[in-house]
Amino acid sequence: MTVGTFLESYYGTDFANRMVYKTPAFFLIQFLMFISIIVAALRRMPPKKRLYGFYVVHTGLVLLGAGGFITWYSGVDGQIHLPPNSPSREIILDDDILKIKYDNHSSYVDYNLPYTALATNIDNNFENIKLKRYFPFAENKFTWLPAKKQYPFASDLHSSRYFISNPQVAEEFTLSLHPETIDFQSSVTLGPLNIHYLPESISSCFTKNSPSKLVFWNQQARECFTPESRNLVIRKTNSDKRFIVFKEGEMVLTFFPDHSPWPMDPSLQSINQNSPIRLFNHALFETAPHLFLFGRKVAYYDKDSEQWTGDDLKIGSKVDLPWMGFELTLSDHRISEVPALVPEKTIPIQQNSQLIKGTVRALELEVEGQKFWVTNDRPMKLLINGQPVAFYLTKRTLTLPFEFVLTKFNMDKDPGTSNPASYESFVKLFTEDGPSDHHIFMNNPLKHERFTFYQASYSQDQNGNYSSTLSANYDPGRFFKYLGSLLLFIGSVAHYLLNKKRYKEKFGKDGKAILRENVV
């Protein structure tokens, strides 16, 4: 218990539970203590008056052990997450599970994962899926992986890592066009700045300041052009909408540049997103900060000169951007390798009752000879024998017969700091009897249908909205534990009083003096 206390303080409650409190070894120690208490009482039979308090104390200890076992076997200890103004009724338990969803099945298949604190080799098969290693605590580590498939030579597969900074902000990000990447996209938003990652072959046209402000890109031919470079005529409809019609090979394409980047499909009277030719309208990206990256090139609209401008990027060199003093640095650039976040086992670290390291749970799968990682923050979907199969690493849940809605969340901070001093939740509880309002804060839990809900923690999304986390507890052994604690107190007092009277009878009123004389 001493070791578990230190582990919980430094590494978090979940790690301490997995390492100490909920291990077979700890249960064995408690069982042996339980047997020892019973044997200690039986050895002092038949009952003696001077040991009545002793018997009551040991009865209380037995009831405490029995109550703890009932709670462990039948109780519920979990958390319920309450997003703002969204109904919730799922209690998240401690047990880790892998959910497998086949497209032709209406339900999930659950696989129980080991409840362990350290990395574990499972080496088990589930149908044609091999479960390899499980990391209950991990961190995602960036790496470059070789592509699993062969692609045409002219394919745009490049990926890049960038570092953007100013005196107040510094952030590294990765963008990729590779079809095998799972962790990274071709666009990212950093505050008011929108960043787009495009094939390098279009960069030559993006800085051409044509009067029409239009750029066409042929993905198959890997070339770009402007209407002016091909003498394309821009017409207008009766409603003053611009449109362009031209022939590309055997295709006749019709674009409405102020409506869609894709051409119209005449047969379906809708846009054709399968077209190899796409249109970029510069005018749409001139009113707000937009940064276009093409691997080793950069383009943006400069409001001061009212021109589109660009620059070449070299690894390690900096480029000044026209917004808020930002500088952009190209950290790395790969032509065909796949950027990935690979889980790496670790020991969790806790700070201010929140994990700051080891928040990722990861399971390695092997399917048709290829290895994949599925994590708690990144579900995965694979094609197995021509059938889509989805994998989710999550916790076992318990569905309540009632539900909560978080209507308001308040948090007070320590003066002059951003550290939370206290926080409270205002919730609406929906039951068969109708809705009711409740206020949950420290030392003021909500009790309903044998469940007790305590204010546990909170979280905040990118938009500044707060969510509340309640600790949900159902303790069927509570009566026995309370009764055992009461008997422990009564028995201790009784044992003291009974033996004090016996001590006086043996040594007299001045027992200490007589005892000293006997010793002399």
C-alpha positions in Angstrom: 0.0 0.0 0.0 2.9 2.4 0.7 4.4 1.6 -2.7 1.0 2.1 -4.4 0.6 5.5 -2.7 3.9 6.8 -4.1 3.1 5.4 -7.5 -0.3 7.0 -7.5 1.2 10.4 -6.5 3.8 10.4 -9.3 2.3 8.3 -12.1 -1.5 8.5 -11.7 -4.3 6.4 -10.2 -4.6 4.2 -13.3 -1.0 3.2 -13.2 -1.1 2.5 -9.4 -4.2 0.3 -9.9 -2.6 -1.7 -12.7 0.7 -2.0 -10.8 -0.4 -2.6 -7.3 -4.0 -2.2 -6.1 -5.8 -4.4 -8.7 -3.2 -7.1 -9.1 -3.5 -10.7 -8.1 -0.6 -10.3 -5.7 -2.3 -7.5 -3.8 -5.6 -9.4 -3.6 -3.6 -12.4 -2.3 -2.1 -10.2 0.5 -5.5 -9.0 1.5 -6.9 -12.5 1.5 -4.0 -13.7 3.8 -4.7 -10.7 6.1 -8.3 -11.7 6.2 -7.4 -15.3 7.1 -4.9 -14.1 9.7 -7.6 -12.0 11.4 -10.0 -14.9 11.6 -7.3 -17.3 12.9 -6.2 -14.8 15.5 -9.8 -14.6 16.8 -10.3 -18.4 16.8 -7.1 -19.0 18.7 -8.5 -17.0 21.6 -11.6 -19.2 21.9 -13.6 -20.0 24.0 -14.7 -16.4 24.6 -13.3 -14.6 27.6 -14.8 -11.4 29.1 -11.5 -9.5 28.9 -11.3 -10.2 25.2 -14.8 -9.0 24.3 -13.4 -5.8 22.8 -10.8 -7.9 20.9 -13.6 -10.0 19.3 -15.6 -6.9 18.3 -12.5 -5.4 16.7 -11.8 -8.5 14.7 -15.4 -8.8 13.7 -15.2 -5.3 12.4 -12.0 -6.1 10.4 -13.8 -9.2 8.9 -16.7 -7.0 7.9 -14.3 -4.4 6.3 -12.7 -7.2 4.3 -16.1 -8.6 3.2 -17.4 -5.2 2.3 -14.3 -4.6 0.2 -14.7 -7.9 -1.6 -18.4 -7.2 -2.4 -17.5 -3.8 -3.8 -14.7 -5.2 -5.9 -17.0 -8.0 -7.2 -20.3 -6.2 -7.8 -19.5 -2.5 -7.5 -19.0 0.2 -10.3 -16.1 2.7 -10.3 -15.8 4.8 -13.4 -16.2 8.2 -15.1 -18.8 9.9 -17.1 -17.8 12.6 -19.6 -20.2 15.5 -20.0 -19.7 17.7 -23.1 -21.7 21.0 -23.0 -25.4 20.7 -23.9 -25.0 17.0 -25.0 -26.8 14.1 -23.4 -24.6 11.5 -21.8 -25.4 8.2 -20.1 -22.2 6.0 -20.6 -20.0 5.3 -17.6 -16.4 4.6 -18.8 -14.9 1.7 -16.8 -11.2 0.7 -16.3 -11.2 -2.4 -18.6 -9.4 -2.0 -21.9 -11.1 -3.6 -24.9 -10.6 -3.8 -28.7 -13.9 -3.2 -30.6 -14.0 -4.8 -34.1 -16.8 -3.8 -36.5 -17.4 -5.7 -39.7 -19.4 -3.8 -42.3 -21.8 -6.8 -42.8 -22.5 -7.0 -39.0 -24.8 -4.7 -37.1 -22.9 -5.1 -33.8 -19.3 -4.9 -32.5 -17.1 -7.8 -31.5 -15.3 -7.0 -28.2 -11.9 -8.4 -27.3 -10.7 -8.0 -23.7 -7.1 -6.6 -23.4 -4.9 -7.4 -20.4 -5.2 -5.1 -17.5 -1.5 -4.5 -17.1 0.8 -1.5 -16.3 3.6 -2.5 -18.6 4.0 -3.5 -22.2 2.6 -7.0 -22.9 3.1 -9.4 -25.7 -0.4 -10.9 -26.4 0.5 -13.1 -29.4 -3.1 -14.2 -29.9 -5.2 -14.7 -33.0 -8.7 -13.5 -33.5 -10.0 -15.1 -36.7 -7.5 -13.9 -39.3 -6.2 -11.0 -37.2 -3.1 -11.3 -35.1 -2.9 -9.3 -31.9 0.8 -8.7 -31.2 1.8 -6.1 -28.5 -0.2 -4.0 -26.2 1.0 -0.7 -24.6 -1.3 0.6 -21.8 0.9 3.7 -21.6 2.6 5.1 -24.7 3.7 8.2 -26.5 3.5 8.8 -30.3 6.9 9.1 -31.8 7.3 10.6 -35.3 9.1 8.5 -37.9 9.3 8.0 -41.7 8.2 4.6 -43.0 8.7 3.0 -46.4 5.6 2.8 -48.6 3.8 -0.6 -48.5 2.7 -0.3 -52.2 4.3 0.6 -55.6 3.0 3.8 -57.2 3.4 5.3 -60.7 6.6 7.3 -61.1 4.7 10.5 -61.7 2.5 10.3 -58.6 2.6 13.2 -56.1 3.5 11.4 -52.9 5.7 14.0 -51.2 5.5 15.0 -47.5 7.1 17.8 -45.5 7.7 18.9 -42.0 7.7 22.6 -41.2 8.4 24.9 -38.2 6.5 28.1 -37.9 7.3 30.7 -35.2 7.0 34.3 -34.0 8.0 35.8 -30.7 4.8 34.5 -29.1 4.1 31.2 -30.8 6.2 28.3 -32.1 4.8 25.1 -33.6 6.0 22.2 -35.8 3.6 20.5 -38.2 3.6 17.8 -40.8 1.7 17.8 -44.1 1.5 15.0 -46.6 -0.1 13.9 -49.9 0.9 10.2 -49.5 -2.2 8.0 -49.7 -0.9 5.6 -47.0 -0.5 8.3 -44.3 -3.1 8.1 -41.5 -1.8 10.6 -39.0 -1.3 13.6 -41.2 -3.5 15.6 -43.6 -2.9 18.0 -46.5 -4.2 21.0 -44.6 -4.0 22.5 -41.1 -5.3 25.5 -39.3 -3.1 27.5 -36.8 -5.3 30.1 -35.3 -6.4 32.5 -38.1 -3.9 31.1 -40.5 -5.1 28.4 -43.0 -2.3 26.3 -44.5 -2.8 24.2 -47.6 -0.4 21.5 -49.0 -0.5 21.0 -52.7 1.5 19.0 -55.3 4.8 20.7 -56.3 3.8 20.6 -60.0 1.2 23.3 -59.5 3.5 25.8 -57.8 4.8 27.3 -61.0 1.3 28.7 -61.9 0.3 29.7 -58.4 2.4 32.9 -58.3 1.2 34.0 -61.7 -0.9 37.1 -61.2 -3.3 36.7 -64.1 -6.2 39.1 -64.5 -8.8 36.3 -64.1 -7.1 35.1 -60.8 -7.8 31.5 -62.0 -5.4 28.6 -62.1 -6.2 25.1 -63.6 -4.3 22.0 -62.6 -4.2 18.7 -64.5 -3.5 16.0 -62.0 -2.8 13.3 -64.5 -0.5 15.4 -66.7 1.0 17.1 -63.6 0.8 20.5 -65.2 -0.9 23.8 -64.6 -2.1 26.7 -66.7 -4.1 29.9 -66.5 -7.0 30.9 -68.8 -4.8 33.7 -70.3 -2.0 31.2 -71.2 -4.4 29.2 -73.4 -6.5 32.1 -74.6 -9.6 30.7 -72.9 -12.6 32.9 -73.1 -14.4 33.7 -69.8 -18.2 34.2 -70.4 -21.0 35.1 -68.1 -24.5 33.7 -67.7 -27.7 35.8 -67.7 -27.3 36.0 -63.9 -23.8 37.4 -64.3 -22.0 34.2 -63.2 -18.6 33.5 -64.8 -18.1 30.2 -66.7 -15.4 28.7 -68.9 -15.8 26.0 -71.5 -12.9 24.3 -73.1 -11.8 20.9 -74.5 -9.1 18.8 -72.9 -8.3 15.8 -74.9 -11.6 14.0 -75.6 -13.3 15.8 -72.7 -15.4 19.0 -72.8 -15.2 20.7 -69.5 -17.4 23.5 -68.1 -16.3 25.4 -65.0 -18.1 27.9 -62.9 -15.1 29.4 -61.0 -17.2 31.3 -58.5 -19.2 28.2 -57.6 -17.0 25.1 -57.5 -13.4 24.0 -58.1 -14.7 21.0 -60.0 -16.3 20.9 -63.6 -19.9 20.4 -64.1 -21.1 17.0 -65.3 -23.6 17.7 -68.1 -25.3 14.3 -67.9 -26.0 14.5 -64.2 -26.3 18.3 -63.9 -23.9 18.2 -60.9 -20.2 18.7 -60.2 -17.8 15.9 -61.2 -15.2 15.4 -58.4 -13.6 12.6 -60.3 -12.3 14.9 -63.0 -8.5 15.0 -63.3 -8.6 18.8 -63.8 -9.3 21.1 -60.9 -9.7 24.9 -60.7 -8.2 27.3 -58.0 -9.8 30.7 -57.7 -7.2 33.1 -56.2 -9.8 35.6 -55.2 -11.3 33.2 -52.6 -8.0 33.2 -50.7 -7.2 36.9 -50.6 -9.5 38.1 -47.9 -8.0 35.9 -45.0 -4.5 34.6 -44.3 -3.9 31.6 -46.5 -0.5 29.9 -46.9 0.1 27.5 -49.8 3.0 25.0 -49.4 4.2 22.8 -52.2 7.0 20.8 -50.4 10.0 23.0 -51.2 8.1 26.0 -52.4 5.7 28.5 -50.7 3.1 30.9 -52.1 0.8 33.5 -50.5 -1.1 36.7 -51.2 0.7 39.9 -50.1 -1.9 42.6 -49.3 0.7 45.3 -49.3 1.7 44.7 -52.9 -1.7 43.2 -53.8 0.2 40.4 -55.6 0.7 36.7 -55.2 4.3 35.9 -54.4 6.3 32.9 -53.6 9.7 31.6 -52.6 11.8 28.5 -52.6 12.4 26.6 -49.4 15.6 24.9 -48.4 15.9 22.6 -45.4 16.9 24.6 -42.4 16.4 28.1 -44.1 13.8 30.6 -42.9 11.3 32.5 -44.9 9.5 35.6 -43.6 5.7 35.6 -43.9 3.5 38.7 -44.0 1.4 37.8 -40.9 2.2 38.6 -37.3 5.9 38.4 -37.7 5.8 34.6 -38.6 8.9 32.8 -39.9 8.6 29.5 -41.8 11.3 26.8 -41.8 11.4 23.6 -43.8 12.6 20.9 -41.4 12.4 17.8 -43.6 11.1 16.8 -47.1 10.5 13.3 -48.4 9.5 12.3 -51.9 7.8 8.9 -51.3 8.3 7.9 -47.7 5.3 7.9 -45.4 5.2 10.1 -42.3 3.7 8.3 -39.3 3.3 8.4 -35.5 4.4 5.1 -34.1 3.5 4.4 -30.4 6.5 3.9 -28.1 6.0 2.4 -24.6 6.6 4.7 -21.6 6.0 5.2 -17.9 3.2 7.8 -17.4 3.9 11.1 -15.6 1.3 13.0 -13.6 1.2 16.7 -12.9 -1.7 18.6 -11.1 -3.7 15.3 -11.1 -3.5 15.2 -14.9 -1.3 12.9 -17.1 1.2 14.8 -19.1 2.9 11.8 -20.5 1.7 8.3 -21.4 -1.8 9.3 -22.4 -1.9 6.9 -25.5 -3.0 3.3 -25.4 -1.8 1.3 -28.4 -2.2 -2.2 -29.8 -0.2 -3.7 -32.6 -2.1 -5.8 -35.2 -0.8 -8.0 -38.0 -3.1 -8.5 -41.0 -2.1 -10.4 -44.1 1.6 -10.1 -43.1 1.5 -6.3 -42.5 1.6 -4.6 -39.1 -0.6 -1.7 -38.0 -1.1 0.3 -34.8 -4.5 1.2 -33.5 -4.6 3.6 -30.6 -7.3 5.1 -28.3 -7.1 8.4 -30.2 -6.9 7.0 -33.7 -9.3 4.3 -34.9 -8.3 2.3 -37.9 -10.2 0.8 -40.9 -8.6 -1.9 -43.0 -9.7 -4.0 -46.0 -9.5 -7.7 -45.0 -10.4 -10.2 -47.7 -12.2 -7.5 -49.6 -14.3 -6.5 -46.6 -13.9 -3.3 -44.6 -13.2 -3.8 -40.9 -12.9 -1.0 -38.4 -10.9 -1.2 -35.1 -11.4 0.9 -32.0 -9.3 0.8 -28.9 -11.5 2.0 -26.1 -12.8 1.3 -22.5 -15.7 -1.0 -21.5 -18.7 1.1 -20.8 -21.9 0.8 -18.7 -25.1 2.4 -19.9 -27.2 4.1 -17.3 -31.0 4.1 -17.2 -31.0 7.9 -17.0 -28.9 10.6 -18.6 -27.2 13.9 -17.9 -26.8 17.2 -19.7 -24.1 19.7 -18.7 -25.9 23.1 -18.8 -23.1 25.2 -17.2 -19.5 24.8 -15.9 -17.7 27.2 -13.6 -14.1 27.3 -12.7 -12.3 29.6 -10.3 -8.5 30.1 -10.6 -5.8 31.0 -8.1 -5.2 34.8 -8.1 -2.7 35.8 -10.6 -2.3 32.3 -12.2 -4.1 30.0 -14.6 -4.2 27.1 -12.0 -7.7 26.0 -11.2 -8.7 26.5 -7.6 -12.2 24.9 -7.8 -14.7 23.9 -10.4 -18.4 23.0 -10.4 -21.0 21.6 -12.7 -24.6 22.4 -13.2 -26.4 19.5 -14.8 -29.9 18.5 -15.8 -30.8 14.9 -14.9 -33.4 13.2 -17.1 -35.3 10.3 -15.6 -38.7 8.6 -16.0 -40.1 11.1 -13.5 -38.9 14.0 -15.6 -35.9 16.4 -15.6 -34.4 18.0 -12.5 -31.5 20.4 -12.0 -28.5 19.7 -9.8 -25.3 21.4 -8.7 -22.2 19.2 -8.3 -19.0 20.5 -6.7 -16.4 19.5 -4.1 -18.0 17.6 -1.2 -21.4 18.0 -2.7 -22.0 14.9 -4.9 -25.2 13.9 -6.7 -26.8 10.6 -5.5 -29.3 8.9 -7.7 -30.5 5.3 -7.9 -27.6 3.9 -5.7 -25.0 5.8 -7.8 -22.9 8.7 -6.4 -21.5 11.2 -8.9 -18.6 13.4 -7.7 -16.9 16.3 -9.5 -13.6 14.8 -10.8 -12.0 16.9 -13.5 -12.6 18.9 -16.6 -11.3 19.5 -20.2 -11.4 22.3 -22.7 -11.6 22.0 -26.5 -10.0 24.3 -29.1 -12.9 26.6 -29.1 -12.7 27.3 -25.4 -15.7 25.2 -24.4 -15.5 23.3 -21.1 -16.5 19.7 -20.6 -17.0 18.2 -17.2 -15.9 14.7 -16.0 -17.8 13.1 -13.1 -16.6 10.1 -11.0 -19.4 7.6 -11.0 -19.5 5.2 -8.0 -21.8 2.3 -7.0 -20.7 0.6 -3.8 -22.9 -2.3 -2.6 -20.4 -3.1 0.1 -20.6 0.3 1.7 -22.9 -0.8 4.5 -20.5 -3.6 5.6 -17.6 -1.2 5.5 -19.3 1.4 7.6 -20.5 -1.2 10.1 -17.0 -2.7 10.2 -15.5 0.7 10.9 -18.1 1.3 13.7 -17.3 -2.0 15.3 -13.6 -1.3 15.0 -14.1 1.9 17.0 -16.5 0.3 19.6 -14.3 -2.7 20.0 -11.1 -0.6 20.5 -12.8 1.4 23.3 -14.3 -1.6 24.9 -11.0 -3.5 24.8 -9.2 -0.5 26.5 -11.8 -0.1 29.2 -12.0 -3.8 30.0 -8.3 -4.2 30.3 -7.9 -1.0 32.2 -10.3 -2.3 34.9 -8.4 -5.6 35.0 -5.1 -3.8 35.3 -6.3 -1.8 38.3 -7.7 -5.0 40.0 -4.3 -6.6 39.6 -2.0 -3.7 40.6 -4.3 -1.6 42.7 -5.1 2.1 42.4 -1.5 3.0 42.4 -0.5 0.4 39.9 2.5 2.2 38.6 4.1 2.5 42.0 3.5 -1.2 42.8 4.9 -2.2 39.5 8.1 -0.2 40.1 8.5 -1.8 43.5 8.1 -5.3 41.9 10.6 -4.4 39.3 13.1 -3.2 41.9 
